[in-house]
Amino acid sequence: MAMTAQEIETYIREALPDAKIQIDDLAGDGDHYACRVVSEAFRGLPRVRQHQLVYNALQGHMGGKLHALALQTQTPD
């Protein structure tokens, strides 16, 4: 069973409470998403570490319940 956009947002928000999150279902199948996360927690971190924080928030579901996630991360302006 695929993850819903709401489930993805819930996992990310638990790990990054200040995050602004935008999720788009790319294929309309609940299996391929694009996700943009803006959080102060990313400040000073390299992009790879920012992405690791988001993937860790998904608690191992990436590659299982969640097949594909095109991820963009940034700090607030």
N, CA and C atoms as a LAMMPS dump frame, in Angstrom:
ITEM: TIMESTEP
0
ITEM: NUMBER OF ATOMS
231
ITEM: BOX BOUNDS ff ff ff
-5.0000000000000000e+02 5.0000000000000000e+02
-5.0000000000000000e+02 5.0000000000000000e+02
-5.0000000000000000e+02 5.0000000000000000e+02
ITEM: ATOMS id mol type element x y z
1 1 1 N 0.845 -1.191 0
2 1 2 C 0 0 0
3 1 3 C 0.882 1.244 0
4 2 1 N 0.594 2.184 -0.859
5 2 2 C 1.359 3.423 -0.988
6 2 3 C 1.03 4.385 0.156
7 3 1 N 1.931 5.341 0.361
8 3 2 C 1.711 6.387 1.364
9 3 3 C 0.911 7.527 0.746
10 4 1 N 0.093 8.156 1.547
11 4 2 C -0.616 9.351 1.093
12 4 3 C 0.262 10.573 1.335
13 5 1 N -0.051 11.653 0.645
14 5 2 C 0.663 12.907 0.858
15 5 3 C 0.516 13.361 2.306
16 6 1 N -0.64 13.135 2.891
17 6 2 C -0.87 13.52 4.294
18 6 3 C 0.038 12.733 5.237
19 7 1 N 0.227 11.443 4.974
20 7 2 C 1.128 10.643 5.802
21 7 3 C 2.564 11.16 5.708
22 8 1 N 2.987 11.474 4.503
23 8 2 C 4.342 11.997 4.3
24 8 3 C 4.506 13.295 5.081
25 9 1 N 3.535 14.191 4.953
26 9 2 C 3.601 15.461 5.668
27 9 3 C 3.64 15.257 7.179
28 10 1 N 2.867 14.331 7.683
29 10 2 C 2.833 14.064 9.122
30 10 3 C 4.194 13.61 9.622
31 11 1 N 4.826 12.679 8.922
32 11 2 C 6.157 12.213 9.323
33 11 3 C 7.165 13.362 9.327
34 12 1 N 7.151 14.158 8.278
35 12 2 C 8.113 15.261 8.178
36 12 3 C 7.851 16.3 9.268
37 13 1 N 6.579 16.623 9.504
38 13 2 C 6.236 17.631 10.501
39 13 3 C 6.615 17.179 11.914
40 14 1 N 6.54 15.883 12.189
41 14 2 C 6.95 15.38 13.505
42 14 3 C 8.439 15.63 13.743
43 15 1 N 9.25 15.481 12.699
44 15 2 C 10.691 15.671 12.83
45 15 3 C 11.106 17.129 12.697
46 16 1 N 10.363 17.89 11.9
47 16 2 C 10.696 19.287 11.616
48 16 3 C 9.443 20.145 11.818
49 17 1 N 9.091 20.431 13.072
50 17 2 C 7.816 21.104 13.358
51 17 3 C 7.635 22.467 12.69
52 18 1 N 8.747 23.163 12.414
53 18 2 C 8.637 24.494 11.814
54 18 3 C 8.519 24.456 10.292
55 19 1 N 8.593 23.277 9.707
56 19 2 C 8.694 23.136 8.251
57 19 3 C 7.452 23.62 7.517
58 20 1 N 7.703 24.266 6.38
59 20 2 C 6.664 24.529 5.395
60 20 3 C 6.828 23.434 4.358
61 21 1 N 5.769 22.697 4.105
62 21 2 C 5.842 21.496 3.275
63 21 3 C 4.848 21.586 2.137
64 22 1 N 5.33 21.321 0.941
65 22 2 C 4.459 21.255 -0.24
66 22 3 C 4.702 19.897 -0.898
67 23 1 N 3.646 19.136 -1.094
68 23 2 C 3.755 17.801 -1.689
69 23 3 C 2.833 17.709 -2.889
70 24 1 N 3.385 17.235 -3.997
71 24 2 C 2.605 17.033 -5.218
72 24 3 C 2.71 15.57 -5.634
73 25 1 N 1.579 14.97 -5.971
74 25 2 C 1.535 13.605 -6.493
75 25 3 C 1.81 13.698 -7.99
76 26 1 N 2.999 13.289 -8.405
77 26 2 C 3.444 13.497 -9.779
78 26 3 C 2.711 12.668 -10.808
79 27 1 N 2.351 11.444 -10.451
80 27 2 C 1.738 10.545 -11.425
81 27 3 C 0.272 10.257 -11.128
82 28 1 N -0.234 10.783 -10.015
83 28 2 C -1.616 10.531 -9.647
84 28 3 C -1.852 9.123 -9.135
85 29 1 N -0.748 8.441 -8.787
86 29 2 C -0.866 7.048 -8.344
87 29 3 C -0.552 6.848 -6.865
88 30 1 N -0.259 7.937 -6.148
89 30 2 C 0.066 7.816 -4.733
90 30 3 C 1.403 7.137 -4.495
91 31 1 N 2.242 7.078 -5.506
92 31 2 C 3.517 6.364 -5.398
93 31 3 C 4.712 7.201 -5.825
94 32 1 N 4.462 8.32 -6.504
95 32 2 C 5.528 9.18 -7.018
96 32 3 C 5.215 10.624 -6.621
97 33 1 N 6.018 11.159 -5.709
98 33 2 C 5.758 12.496 -5.178
99 33 3 C 6.935 13.436 -5.406
100 34 1 N 6.628 14.72 -5.464
101 34 2 C 7.616 15.784 -5.355
102 34 3 C 7.328 16.481 -4.032
103 35 1 N 8.371 16.782 -3.294
104 35 2 C 8.196 17.377 -1.97
105 35 3 C 9.19 18.514 -1.788
106 36 1 N 8.675 19.66 -1.371
107 36 2 C 9.511 20.824 -1.056
108 36 3 C 9.365 21.094 0.427
109 37 1 N 10.514 21.144 1.124
110 37 2 C 10.514 21.358 2.565
111 37 3 C 11.397 22.565 2.876
112 38 1 N 10.831 23.542 3.569
113 38 2 C 11.567 24.726 3.993
114 38 3 C 11.602 24.704 5.521
115 39 1 N 12.82 24.694 6.08
116 39 2 C 12.942 24.619 7.534
117 39 3 C 14.215 25.315 8.007
118 40 1 N 14.116 25.984 9.132
119 40 2 C 15.281 26.605 9.763
120 40 3 C 16.296 25.542 10.191
121 41 1 N 15.841 24.324 10.422
122 41 2 C 16.735 23.235 10.835
123 41 3 C 17.797 22.932 9.785
124 42 1 N 17.574 23.352 8.548
125 42 2 C 18.531 23.091 7.472
126 42 3 C 19.667 24.114 7.426
127 43 1 N 19.525 25.214 8.146
128 43 2 C 20.514 26.296 8.047
129 43 3 C 21.908 25.787 8.407
130 44 1 N 22.854 26.066 7.516
131 44 2 C 24.251 25.697 7.735
132 44 3 C 24.593 24.263 7.368
133 45 1 N 23.582 23.493 6.961
134 45 2 C 23.829 22.091 6.613
135 45 3 C 23.984 21.939 5.102
136 46 1 N 24.874 21.043 4.678
137 46 2 C 24.949 20.762 3.239
138 46 3 C 23.653 20.09 2.775
139 47 1 N 23.368 20.21 1.497
140 47 2 C 22.12 19.679 0.95
141 47 3 C 21.956 18.185 1.236
142 48 1 N 23.044 17.44 1.168
143 48 2 C 22.953 15.997 1.438
144 48 3 C 22.444 15.753 2.855
145 49 1 N 22.938 16.502 3.822
146 49 2 C 22.493 16.332 5.209
147 49 3 C 21.039 16.779 5.366
148 50 1 N 20.632 17.841 4.664
149 50 2 C 19.237 18.283 4.697
150 50 3 C 18.32 17.156 4.228
151 51 1 N 18.687 16.525 3.12
152 51 2 C 17.882 15.43 2.579
153 51 3 C 17.871 14.243 3.531
154 52 1 N 19.001 13.973 4.184
155 52 2 C 19.042 12.877 5.151
156 52 3 C 18.066 13.118 6.295
157 53 1 N 17.947 14.364 6.734
158 53 2 C 16.993 14.673 7.807
159 53 3 C 15.566 14.331 7.384
160 54 1 N 15.226 14.653 6.148
161 54 2 C 13.879 14.355 5.659
162 54 3 C 13.693 12.844 5.503
163 55 1 N 14.664 12.172 4.898
164 55 2 C 14.544 10.717 4.728
165 55 3 C 14.468 10.012 6.075
166 56 1 N 15.242 10.462 7.062
167 56 2 C 15.163 9.882 8.401
168 56 3 C 13.787 10.099 9.013
169 57 1 N 13.171 11.251 8.726
170 57 2 C 11.834 11.54 9.241
171 57 3 C 10.809 10.539 8.715
172 58 1 N 11.072 9.986 7.534
173 58 2 C 10.134 9.036 6.926
174 58 3 C 10.242 7.636 7.521
175 59 1 N 11.131 7.469 8.473
176 59 2 C 11.225 6.265 9.305
177 59 3 C 11.291 4.962 8.512
178 60 1 N 12.135 4.944 7.486
179 60 2 C 12.348 3.715 6.737
180 60 3 C 11.322 3.405 5.669
181 61 1 N 10.347 4.269 5.465
182 61 2 C 9.318 4.003 4.447
183 61 3 C 9.788 4.283 3.025
184 62 1 N 10.869 5.079 2.878
185 62 2 C 11.395 5.36 1.544
186 62 3 C 11.907 4.068 0.932
187 63 1 N 11.445 3.765 -0.274
188 63 2 C 11.832 2.529 -0.945
189 63 3 C 10.902 1.371 -0.628
190 64 1 N 10.003 1.566 0.311
191 64 2 C 9.01 0.549 0.651
192 64 3 C 7.627 1.071 0.325
193 65 1 N 6.95 1.592 1.365
194 65 2 C 5.628 2.199 1.163
195 65 3 C 5.696 3.405 0.24
196 66 1 N 6.839 4.086 0.269
197 66 2 C 7.034 5.28 -0.556
198 66 3 C 8.064 4.954 -1.626
199 67 1 N 7.621 4.884 -2.862
200 67 2 C 8.477 4.436 -3.96
201 67 3 C 9.416 5.525 -4.46
202 68 1 N 8.908 6.722 -4.725
203 68 2 C 9.739 7.771 -5.316
204 68 3 C 9.387 9.131 -4.724
205 69 1 N 10.443 9.872 -4.364
206 69 2 C 10.254 11.198 -3.79
207 69 3 C 11.309 12.139 -4.365
208 70 1 N 10.869 13.079 -5.191
209 70 2 C 11.756 14.126 -5.708
210 70 3 C 11.773 15.222 -4.646
211 71 1 N 12.912 15.394 -3.987
212 71 2 C 12.993 16.23 -2.796
213 71 3 C 13.754 17.528 -3.058
214 72 1 N 13.192 18.631 -2.609
215 72 2 C 13.865 19.931 -2.601
216 72 3 C 13.819 20.449 -1.177
217 73 1 N 14.972 20.891 -0.676
218 73 2 C 15.028 21.449 0.673
219 73 3 C 15.679 22.821 0.626
220 74 1 N 15.273 23.681 1.559
221 74 2 C 15.894 24.995 1.673
222 74 3 C 15.577 25.612 3.021
223 75 1 N 16.314 26.666 3.352
224 75 2 C 16.05 27.412 4.568
225 75 3 C 15.12 28.575 4.242
226 76 1 N 14.431 29.105 5.253
227 76 2 C 13.567 30.258 5.005
228 76 3 C 14.408 31.469 4.59
229 77 1 N 13.785 32.383 3.858
230 77 2 C 14.488 33.611 3.44
231 77 3 C 14.805 34.48 4.621
